[in-house]
């Protein structure tokens, strides 16, 4: 009988050493991946709980639940209960509700030591270490600490959601502009880093392209596209449109798969026609065409295109986050922090040549108020790749009202990946909307800015400094409501 020799002790030792080495090399990466997955799951859980609390308030006389028992006692991926700190004067059966309360006793201190007041509620996951550090003792003061994940919602944010009177208008009221109108010859202006690089319009297909076309070797670009048409009723003349009381927009976009990642994103913007022209455009990279200058080291137009000057309001679909610009931070990395945001303008002096002493894409309005206390960005699902043939609908509503002192009140609502949101004949504000993400803000423009926002332009901006992006806008419509030419 033929004998089959086995492993010698030396050979066994070598095999075990190889297995041990492979485990040493691979295990940390596997553990890190598992941890990232759990953190992503925890963030998604918190977002879902936050939305359930808001939904509860909408269905229960604008009051939030006193605890999470009514929501099924949700737990995080580590099987720990979600911590919850509601404002006592906003809970069910209390004397006040969201619309009648003027303040709350709850505060929240961010990881940057910024203290926010009038917090409606805070929810948190204790993270991997299972130590609840954000809400110790469930007091009225919450502070971001350790590896805890936290979501907070301000009273003003809930007021914006629930207490704005619902406006219904006739389907035929207002001035509506279609994608066919926008893309008609002579009715749009394109500013881009090079011809067809950064922004372009296909008049036959009635589509708009933001970013670098496929197979083009240049990965960096900026571009802006503005409506320059004239409506029959004279509300818009050569793209300068009377704002009136409300502006609504709906558009659909997809993102082509060009490279391994996409960066940096784009905005849909409403800008002052007094301050800007159809040649206005911002810079590449984190400026996403909305801020900074169009100057680039490669030359391009050497900064010939004017800045996009304030006053202005932008709704951004950002494919990454930028440190120090009030973008979402924390556990997600730069390319993981896809977010829906609302932009204004702000001082950014002393920054790099990219910004060139002009404004940035901070999620706040300066100088008044210096720091709006509403969450004006919302993280998109990190797992969204923004590639392929997926169509993402977006709805935007911006209202404008005069104040007795000459200043102006503005509200901004943005719904991302929404369903049944294309009808511009009625407002969605104050109604439940099925949307993957939602952001809202309410701010006051000082008189000098408010006066310059009675006539506006609208369109898209984009900019990228590294990986290529190609955003295709294939449908859009716009409506000015309660507006006289």
LOSE-62672 format. One record per residue (C-alpha): residue in one letter; z, y, x; residue number from 1. Coordinates in nm, 4 decimals, decimal comma. Example, Ala and Ser with C-alpha at 12.3 -4.5 7.8 and 13.67 -1.06 7.14 Angstrom:
   rest         zz         yy         xx    nr
      A     0,7800    -0,4500     1,2300     1
      S     0,7140    -0,1060     1,3670     2
This chain:
   rest         zz         yy         xx    nr
      X     0,0000     0,0000     0,0000     1
      X    -0,0988     0,3370     0,1314     2
      X     0,1926     0,5716     0,1883     3
      X     0,1636     0,9428     0,0987     4
      X     0,3608     1,1516     0,3410     5
      X     0,5883     1,4169     0,1788     6
      X     0,6867     1,7615     0,2983     7
      X     0,8945     1,7791     0,6067     8
      X     1,2099     1,9893     0,6058     9
      X     1,0337     2,2518     0,8128    10
      X     0,7434     2,2691     0,5677    11
      X     0,9840     2,2949     0,2764    12
      X     1,1654     2,5777     0,4508    13
      X     0,8372     2,7614     0,5038    14
      X     0,7406     2,7207     0,1357    15
      X     1,0806     2,8449     0,0214    16
      X     1,0562     3,1396     0,2583    17
      X     0,7145     3,2321     0,1163    18
      X     0,8447     3,2040    -0,2396    19
      X     1,1433     3,4187    -0,1494    20
      X     0,9217     3,6801     0,0142    21
      X     0,6919     3,6935    -0,2885    22
      X     0,9901     3,7281    -0,5201    23
      X     1,1281     4,0076    -0,3033    24
      X     0,7976     4,1920    -0,3190    25
      X     0,7133     4,1333    -0,6842    26
      X     1,0477     4,1325    -0,8627    27
      X     1,1260     4,5059    -0,8216    28
      X     0,7867     4,5966    -0,9595    29
      X     0,8269     4,3617    -1,2543    30
      X     1,1727     4,4985    -1,3255    31
      X     1,0458     4,8557    -1,3002    32
      X     0,7600     4,7777    -1,5396    33
      X     1,0014     4,6175    -1,7826    34
      X     1,2291     4,9196    -1,7597    35
      X     0,9412     5,1615    -1,8242    36
      X     0,8343     4,9566    -2,1251    37
      X     1,1853     4,9696    -2,2674    38
      X     1,2109     5,3414    -2,2072    39
      X     0,8786     5,3937    -2,3862    40
      X     1,0014     5,1769    -2,6721    41
      X     1,3251     5,3771    -2,6875    42
      X     1,1353     5,7065    -2,7075    43
      X     0,9193     5,5662    -2,9857    44
      X     1,2325     5,4498    -3,1689    45
      X     1,3891     5,7949    -3,1438    46
      X     1,0704     5,9582    -3,2723    47
      X     1,0681     5,7206    -3,5684    48
      X     1,4364     5,7856    -3,6457    49
      X     1,3821     6,1615    -3,6201    50
      X     1,0926     6,1418    -3,8650    51
      X     1,2993     5,9262    -4,1026    52
      X     1,5810     6,1821    -4,0993    53
      X     1,3342     6,4599    -4,1796    54
      X     1,1783     6,2464    -4,4522    55
      X     1,5241     6,1819    -4,5965    56
      X     1,5880     6,5567    -4,6097    57
      X     1,2586     6,6230    -4,7856    58
      X     1,3516     6,3675    -5,0515    59
      X     1,7195     6,4675    -5,0845    60
      X     1,7417     6,8367    -5,1660    61
      X     1,6794     6,9508    -4,8084    62
      X     1,9965     6,7868    -4,6767    63
      X     2,0140     6,5408    -4,3866    64
      X     2,2070     6,2102    -4,3983    65
      X     2,5718     6,2167    -4,2840    66
      X     2,5129     5,9003    -4,0795    67
      X     2,2354     5,6527    -4,0056    68
      X     2,3630     5,3812    -4,2374    69
      X     2,1106     5,4848    -4,5015    70
      X     1,8334     5,4330    -4,2448    71
      X     1,9409     5,0780    -4,1683    72
      X     2,1602     5,1501    -3,8646    73
      X     1,8732     5,1647    -3,6116    74
      X     1,9294     5,0348    -3,2589    75
      X     1,7555     5,0989    -2,9272    76
      X     1,5768     4,8341    -2,7148    77
      X     1,9108     4,7490    -2,5505    78
      X     2,0536     4,6657    -2,8957    79
      X     2,2842     4,9668    -2,8906    80
      X     2,3196     5,1855    -3,2022    81
      X     2,1282     5,5123    -3,2002    82
      X     2,3818     5,7949    -3,1653    83
      X     2,3575     6,0701    -3,4255    84
      X     2,5242     6,4117    -3,4451    85
      X     2,4299     6,6036    -3,7631    86
      X     2,5320     6,9593    -3,8403    87
      X     2,8197     6,9351    -4,0869    88
      X     2,6865     7,2101    -4,3120    89
      X     2,3488     7,0394    -4,3583    90
      X     2,4505     6,6869    -4,4612    91
      X     2,4316     6,5381    -4,8095    92
      X     2,6699     6,6939    -5,0651    93
      X     2,7653     6,9830    -4,8362    94
      X     2,7772     7,3400    -4,9648    95
      X     2,4535     7,4450    -4,7944    96
      X     2,1147     7,2934    -4,7310    97
      X     1,8430     7,3545    -4,4744    98
      X     1,6888     7,6407    -4,6709    99
      X     2,0140     7,8248    -4,7513   100
      X     2,2000     7,7791    -4,4216   101
      X     2,1688     8,0578    -4,1664   102
      X     2,3205     7,8747    -3,8688   103
      X     2,4963     7,5575    -3,7540   104
      X     2,7876     7,4863    -3,5223   105
      X     2,5878     7,2365    -3,3173   106
      X     2,4552     7,3254    -2,9723   107
      X     2,2541     7,1342    -2,7155   108
      X     2,2406     7,1897    -2,3399   109
      X     1,9209     7,0701    -2,1740   110
      X     1,8975     6,9030    -1,8349   111
      X     1,7907     7,2452    -1,7017   112
      X     2,1261     7,3907    -1,8223   113
      X     1,9592     7,5854    -2,1027   114
      X     2,1872     7,6076    -2,4064   115
      X     2,0210     7,5908    -2,7470   116
      X     2,2062     7,6934    -3,0614   117
      X     2,1744     7,6184    -3,4331   118
      X     2,0866     7,2538    -3,3781   119
      X     2,0370     7,0623    -3,7039   120
      X     2,0867     6,7205    -3,5490   121
      X     2,0734     6,5292    -3,2234   122
      X     1,9869     6,1607    -3,1842   123
      X     2,0185     5,9685    -2,8606   124
      X     1,9869     5,6298    -2,6949   125
      X     2,2469     5,5428    -2,4334   126
      X     1,9756     5,4020    -2,2071   127
      X     1,9883     5,1040    -1,9771   128
      X     2,3466     5,1629    -1,8623   129
      X     2,4734     5,1618    -2,2251   130
      X     2,6892     5,4675    -2,1524   131
      X     2,6608     5,7363    -2,4197   132
      X     2,6672     6,0536    -2,2123   133
      X     2,4731     6,2908    -2,4368   134
      X     2,7084     6,2758    -2,7346   135
      X     3,0542     6,1960    -2,5962   136
      X     3,2945     6,1769    -2,8860   137
      X     3,0160     6,2902    -3,1236   138
      X     3,1259     6,6528    -3,0835   139
      X     2,9218     6,9534    -3,1879   140
      X     2,8195     7,0121    -2,8263   141
      X     2,5596     6,7789    -2,6805   142
      X     2,4450     6,7819    -2,3185   143
      X     2,1571     6,5896    -2,1603   144
      X     2,3095     6,3635    -1,8939   145
      X     2,2479     6,0386    -1,7103   146
      X     1,9760     5,8070    -1,8334   147
      X     2,0347     5,8863    -2,2002   148
      X     1,7238     5,9609    -2,4044   149
      X     1,7637     6,2379    -2,6571   150
      X     1,5791     6,4132    -2,9380   151
      X     1,7115     6,7307    -3,0960   152
      X     1,5823     6,9275    -3,3934   153
      X     1,6756     7,2880    -3,4647   154
      X     1,7588     7,4390    -3,8003   155
      X     1,4658     7,6801    -3,7667   156
      X     1,2267     7,3907    -3,7103   157
      X     1,3413     7,2262    -4,0335   158
      X     1,3151     7,5577    -4,2168   159
      X     0,9565     7,5882    -4,0964   160
      X     0,8855     7,2387    -4,2260   161
      X     1,0576     7,2570    -4,5630   162
      X     1,1289     7,6116    -4,6700   163
      X     0,7889     7,7780    -4,6430   164
      X     0,6576     7,8290    -4,9976   165
      X     0,3739     7,5917    -5,0718   166
      X     0,0482     7,7794    -5,1178   167
      X    -0,2256     7,6356    -5,3353   168
      X    -0,5599     7,8115    -5,3465   169
      X    -0,8785     7,7347    -5,5278   170
      X    -1,1149     7,5100    -5,3345   171
      X    -1,3744     7,7854    -5,3391   172
      X    -1,1383     8,0598    -5,2210   173
      X    -1,1583     8,1954    -4,8697   174
      X    -1,4311     8,2035    -4,6090   175
      X    -1,5257     7,8607    -4,4735   176
      X    -1,7251     7,8009    -4,1561   177
      X    -1,8686     7,4550    -4,0904   178
      X    -1,9652     7,2720    -3,7735   179
      X    -2,3283     7,3355    -3,8660   180
      X    -2,2536     7,7087    -3,8750   181
      X    -2,0654     7,6983    -3,5441   182
      X    -2,3376     7,5103    -3,3542   183
      X    -2,6330     7,7061    -3,4942   184
      X    -2,8474     7,8873    -3,2333   185
      X    -2,7009     8,2285    -3,1593   186
      X    -2,3722     8,1557    -3,3374   187
      X    -2,1710     8,0398    -3,0362   188
      X    -2,0933     8,1446    -2,6804   189
      X    -2,0429     7,9046    -2,3895   190
      X    -1,8583     7,9947    -2,0696   191
      X    -1,8422     7,7144    -1,8139   192
      X    -1,7995     7,6453    -1,4459   193
      X    -2,1676     7,5522    -1,4134   194
      X    -2,4431     7,5054    -1,6732   195
      X    -2,3540     7,2003    -1,8813   196
      X    -2,0443     7,1461    -1,6625   197
      X    -1,7235     7,2362    -1,8437   198
      X    -1,8536     7,3064    -2,1933   199
      X    -2,1775     7,2600    -2,3850   200
      X    -2,3212     7,2439    -2,7371   201
      X    -2,5739     6,9940    -2,8717   202
      X    -2,7457     7,1882    -3,1503   203
      X    -2,9368     6,8822    -3,2748   204
      X    -2,6384     6,6469    -3,2900   205
      X    -2,4025     6,9273    -3,4016   206
      X    -2,1448     6,8310    -3,1401   207
      X    -1,9443     7,0132    -2,8745   208
      X    -1,8646     6,8686    -2,5321   209
      X    -1,5612     6,9843    -2,3359   210
      X    -1,5397     6,8655    -1,9765   211
      X    -1,7607     6,6971    -1,7212   212
      X    -2,0581     6,4950    -1,8491   213
      X    -2,0846     6,1285    -1,7694   214
      X    -2,1904     6,0218    -1,4230   215
      X    -2,1602     6,3724    -1,2827   216
      X    -2,0083     6,3740    -0,9316   217
      X    -1,8059     6,6932    -0,9853   218
      X    -1,4670     6,6114    -1,1367   219
      X    -1,3323     6,9672    -1,1622   220
      X    -1,4335     7,2071    -1,4360   221
      X    -1,3338     7,4740    -1,6846   222
      X    -1,5079     7,5840    -2,0018   223
      X    -1,4714     7,7785    -2,3264   224
      X    -1,6748     7,7799    -2,6475   225
      X    -1,6299     8,0598    -2,9037   226
      X    -1,7769     8,1153    -3,2476   227
      X    -1,9976     8,4288    -3,2493   228
      X    -2,1591     8,4032    -3,5924   229
      X    -2,1537     8,6313    -3,8957   230
      X    -2,0447     8,5137    -4,2407   231
      X    -2,2192     8,6218    -4,5598   232
      X    -1,9091     8,7990    -4,6895   233
      X    -1,8567     8,9935    -4,3660   234
      X    -1,5177     8,8406    -4,2832   235
      X    -1,6673     8,7417    -3,9458   236
      X    -1,9158     8,9691    -3,7697   237
      X    -2,0543     8,8467    -3,4368   238
      X    -1,7520     8,6184    -3,4085   239
      X    -1,4932     8,8914    -3,4694   240
      X    -1,3076     8,7715    -3,7785   241
      X    -1,0536     8,9520    -3,9977   242
      X    -0,7390     8,7406    -3,9829   243
      X    -0,5899     8,8304    -4,3191   244
      X    -0,3018     8,6068    -4,4246   245
      X    -0,3910     8,2571    -4,3091   246
      X    -0,6292     8,0589    -4,0900   247
      X    -0,6906     7,6855    -4,1266   248
      X    -0,8912     7,4536    -3,9050   249
      X    -0,9823     7,0867    -3,9009   250
      X    -1,1688     6,9043    -3,6269   251
      X    -1,2263     6,5533    -3,4982   252
      X    -1,2603     6,4543    -3,1339   253
      X    -1,2987     6,1526    -2,9100   254
      X    -1,2558     6,1114    -2,5346   255
      X    -1,5168     5,9273    -2,3298   256
      X    -1,4051     5,6740    -2,0691   257
      X    -1,5213     5,8357    -1,7465   258
      X    -1,2534     5,7516    -1,4908   259
      X    -0,9259     5,5631    -1,4741   260
      X    -0,7346     5,8594    -1,6164   261
      X    -0,8145     6,1808    -1,7966   262
      X    -0,6752     6,5184    -1,7044   263
      X    -0,5784     6,7946    -1,7965   264
      X    -0,6685     6,8398    -2,1621   265
      X    -0,7997     7,1099    -2,3947   266
      X    -0,6902     7,3663    -2,6536   267
      X    -0,8074     7,4938    -2,9873   268
      X    -0,7310     7,8644    -2,9742   269
      X    -0,7147     8,1754    -3,1881   270
      X    -0,7400     8,4849    -2,9660   271
      X    -0,7452     8,8607    -3,0146   272
      X    -1,0950     9,0034    -3,0600   273
      X    -0,9600     9,3410    -2,9432   274
      X    -0,8530     9,1980    -2,6052   275
      X    -1,1285     8,9428    -2,5481   276
      X    -1,5027     8,8893    -2,5623   277
      X    -1,7366     8,5884    -2,5931   278
      X    -1,7293     8,5757    -2,2107   279
      X    -1,3527     8,5200    -2,1914   280
      X    -1,2315     8,1980    -2,0323   281
      X    -0,9410     8,0760    -1,8236   282
      X    -0,9100     7,8422    -1,5284   283
      X    -0,9173     7,4749    -1,4426   284
      X    -0,6306     7,2311    -1,3895   285
      X    -0,3032     7,2998    -1,5724   286
      X    -0,4466     7,6248    -1,7099   287
      X    -0,6823     7,4125    -1,9290   288
      X    -0,9176     7,7082    -1,9714   289
      X    -0,6583     7,8936    -2,1796   290
      X    -0,4784     8,0797    -1,9024   291
      X    -0,5373     8,1877    -1,5431   292
      X    -0,8794     8,2847    -1,4086   293
      X    -1,2070     8,0975    -1,3898   294
      X    -1,2094     8,1479    -1,0119   295
      X    -1,2399     7,8279    -0,8097   296
      X    -1,2534     7,7525    -0,4407   297
      X    -1,6049     7,6159    -0,4838   298
      X    -1,7189     7,9538    -0,6051   299
      X    -1,8679     7,8939    -0,9476   300
      X    -1,8585     8,2411    -1,1033   301
      X    -1,6004     8,3694    -0,8486   302
      X    -1,3800     8,4887    -1,1288   303
      X    -1,6498     8,6817    -1,3134   304
      X    -1,5466     8,5426    -1,6516   305
      X    -1,2613     8,7547    -1,7907   306
      X    -0,9197     8,6115    -1,8572   307
      X    -0,8250     8,4977    -2,2061   308
      X    -0,5924     8,7884    -2,2727   309
      X    -0,3025     8,8127    -2,5185   310
      X    -0,2220     8,8140    -2,7958   311
      X    -0,3344     8,4563    -2,8458   312
      X    -0,2202     8,1266    -2,9971   313
      X    -0,3353     7,7868    -2,8773   314
      X    -0,2830     7,4308    -2,9955   315
      X    -0,3175     7,2022    -2,6964   316
      X    -0,3972     6,8357    -2,6660   317
      X    -0,2624     6,7805    -2,3162   318
      X    -0,3401     6,4641    -2,1236   319
      X    -0,0644     6,5253    -1,8674   320
      X     0,2329     6,7530    -1,8108   321
      X     0,2902     7,0248    -1,5544   322
      X     0,6292     7,0949    -1,4019   323
      X     0,7849     7,4371    -1,4710   324
      X     0,5482     7,5116    -1,7600   325
      X     0,7905     7,3895    -2,0284   326
      X     0,5832     7,0750    -2,0671   327
      X     0,7691     6,7590    -2,1660   328
      X     0,9521     6,6023    -1,8735   329
      X     1,2141     6,3363    -1,8249   330
      X     1,1479     5,9673    -1,8060   331
      X     0,7718     5,9919    -1,8493   332
      X     0,5553     6,0596    -1,5487   333
      X     0,2854     6,3239    -1,5265   334
      X     0,0086     6,1138    -1,6758   335
      X     0,2441     5,9573    -1,9292   336
      X     0,3489     6,2842    -2,0903   337
      X     0,0531     6,3281    -2,3223   338
      X     0,1640     6,5927    -2,5682   339
      X     0,0734     6,8105    -2,8601   340
      X     0,1851     7,1659    -2,7935   341
      X     0,1730     7,5223    -2,9202   342
      X     0,0884     7,7899    -2,6627   343
      X     0,1299     8,1660    -2,6479   344
      X     0,1422     8,3595    -2,3214   345
      X     0,3956     8,4441    -2,0542   346
      X     0,4497     8,5934    -1,7117   347
      X     0,3810     8,3663    -1,4181   348
      X     0,3875     8,6060    -1,1251   349
      X     0,4284     8,4653    -0,7775   350
      X     0,2586     8,1371    -0,8560   351
      X    -0,0316     7,9853    -0,6659   352
      X    -0,3830     8,1231    -0,6479   353
      X    -0,4662     7,9019    -0,9444   354
      X    -0,2741     8,1387    -1,1677   355
      X    -0,3495     8,4532    -0,9637   356
      X    -0,0610     8,6546    -1,1025   357
      X    -0,1672     8,6142    -1,4633   358
      X    -0,0154     8,4248    -1,7545   359
      X     0,0406     8,0521    -1,7724   360
      X     0,0492     7,7756    -2,0309   361
      X     0,4202     7,7943    -2,1013   362
      X     0,5278     7,6784    -2,4448   363
      X     0,6910     8,0074    -2,5263   364
      X     0,6135     8,3655    -2,6099   365
      X     0,7162     8,6496    -2,3823   366
      X     0,8567     8,9082    -2,3933   367
      X     0,9665     8,8716    -2,7559   368
      X     1,1342     8,6448    -2,8301   369
      X     1,1894     8,5194    -2,4760   370
      X     1,2601     8,1644    -2,5822   371
      X     1,1805     8,0513    -2,9384   372
      X     1,4393     7,7983    -3,0457   373
      X     1,1987     7,5597    -3,2160   374
      X     1,0546     7,2500    -3,0477   375
      X     0,6964     7,3652    -3,0072   376
      X     0,5679     7,0544    -2,8411   377
      X     0,5781     6,6904    -2,9411   378
      X     0,5126     6,3962    -2,7146   379
      X     0,2129     6,1918    -2,8091   380
      X     0,2422     5,8169    -2,7861   381
      X     0,2176     5,7312    -2,4170   382
      X     0,0150     5,4229    -2,4986   383
      X    -0,2715     5,6297    -2,6357   384
      X    -0,5436     5,6065    -2,3742   385
      X    -0,7662     5,8789    -2,5255   386
      X    -1,0764     5,6821    -2,4368   387
      X    -1,3533     5,4925    -2,6074   388
      X    -1,4860     5,5488    -2,9570   389
      X    -1,1533     5,6295    -3,1285   390
      X    -1,1759     5,9438    -3,3437   391
      X    -0,8685     6,1703    -3,3570   392
      X    -0,8465     6,4162    -3,6510   393
      X    -0,6505     6,7404    -3,5959   394
      X    -0,5371     6,9963    -3,8548   395
      X    -0,4119     7,3468    -3,7703   396
      X    -0,2623     7,6156    -3,9962   397
      X    -0,1604     7,9634    -3,8752   398
      X    -0,0129     8,2270    -4,1065   399
      X     0,0308     8,5994    -4,0442   400
      X     0,2514     8,8460    -4,2328   401
      X     0,3500     9,2100    -4,1817   402
      X     0,7135     9,3088    -4,1361   403
      X     0,8633     9,6367    -4,2594   404
      X     0,9214     9,7509    -3,9000   405
      X     0,5561     9,6982    -3,8040   406
      X     0,6072     9,3685    -3,6241   407
      X     0,4427     9,0483    -3,7453   408
      X     0,5698     8,7053    -3,8490   409
      X     0,3608     8,4037    -3,7525   410
      X     0,3928     8,0338    -3,8293   411
      X     0,1908     7,7634    -3,6570   412
      X     0,1542     7,4050    -3,7782   413
      X    -0,0470     7,1340    -3,6022   414
      X    -0,1000     6,7735    -3,7099   415
      X    -0,2494     6,5223    -3,4653   416
      X    -0,4266     6,2021    -3,5729   417
      X    -0,3699     6,2830    -3,9391   418
      X    -0,5173     6,1179    -4,2482   419
      X    -0,6406     6,2951    -4,5625   420
      X    -0,6037     6,6287    -4,3833   421
      X    -0,9625     6,7536    -4,3872   422
      X    -0,9479     6,9508    -4,7141   423
      X    -0,9064     7,3162    -4,6157   424
      X    -0,8915     7,4264    -4,9778   425
      X    -0,5154     7,3755    -4,9842   426
      X    -0,2313     7,4222    -4,7403   427
      X    -0,0501     7,1196    -4,5986   428
      X     0,2569     7,3223    -4,5032   429
      X     0,5684     7,1904    -4,6746   430
      X     0,4057     6,8658    -4,7875   431
      X     0,4406     6,5171    -4,6360   432
      X     0,1420     6,4457    -4,4112   433
      X     0,0593     6,1108    -4,2570   434
      X     0,0119     6,2104    -3,8921   435
      X     0,0867     6,0447    -3,5587   436
      X     0,2390     6,3672    -3,4256   437
      X     0,3298     6,7063    -3,5671   438
      X     0,4378     7,0349    -3,4064   439
      X     0,5431     7,3583    -3,5749   440
      X     0,6639     7,6970    -3,4627   441
      X     0,7634     8,0323    -3,6101   442
      X     0,7592     8,3464    -3,3960   443
      X     0,7597     8,7228    -3,4246   444
      X     0,4937     8,9334    -3,2536   445
      X     0,6027     9,2849    -3,1513   446
      X     0,3990     9,5583    -3,3155   447
      X     0,1752     9,6221    -3,0143   448
      X     0,0621     9,2579    -3,0222   449
      X     0,0626     9,2200    -3,4008   450
      X    -0,1760     9,5145    -3,4407   451
      X    -0,4198     9,3537    -3,1970   452
      X    -0,4226     9,0250    -3,3894   453
      X    -0,5785     9,1598    -3,7085   454
      X    -0,9211     9,0695    -3,5680   455
      X    -0,9566     8,7331    -3,3934   456
      X    -1,1970     8,4920    -3,2295   457
      X    -1,1635     8,1131    -3,2365   458
      X    -1,2894     7,8178    -3,0373   459
      X    -1,1987     7,5634    -2,7708   460
      X    -1,0954     7,5837    -2,4052   461
      X    -1,0686     7,3077    -2,1464   462
      X    -0,9967     7,2669    -1,7783   463
      X    -0,9382     6,9838    -1,5355   464
      X    -0,8625     6,9823    -1,1659   465
      X    -0,8664     6,6131    -1,0783   466
      X    -0,9847     6,3165    -1,2873   467
      X    -1,2857     6,3793    -1,5056   468
      X    -1,2622     6,4251    -1,8798   469
      X    -1,5259     6,4426    -2,1499   470
      X    -1,4033     6,5425    -2,4938   471
      X    -1,6540     6,5228    -2,7798   472
      X    -1,5889     6,7351    -3,0891   473
      X    -1,8109     6,5825    -3,3560   474
      X    -1,6898     6,7516    -3,6727   475
      X    -1,5096     7,0760    -3,7487   476
      X    -1,4540     7,3286    -4,0239   477
      X    -1,2577     7,6516    -4,0483   478
      X    -1,1269     7,8711    -4,3288   479
      X    -0,9873     8,2236    -4,3475   480
      X    -0,7647     8,2568    -4,6550   481
      X    -0,6533     8,5774    -4,8308   482
      X    -0,8857     8,7768    -4,6085   483
      X    -1,0956     9,0816    -4,6879   484
      X    -1,3737     9,2028    -4,4532   485
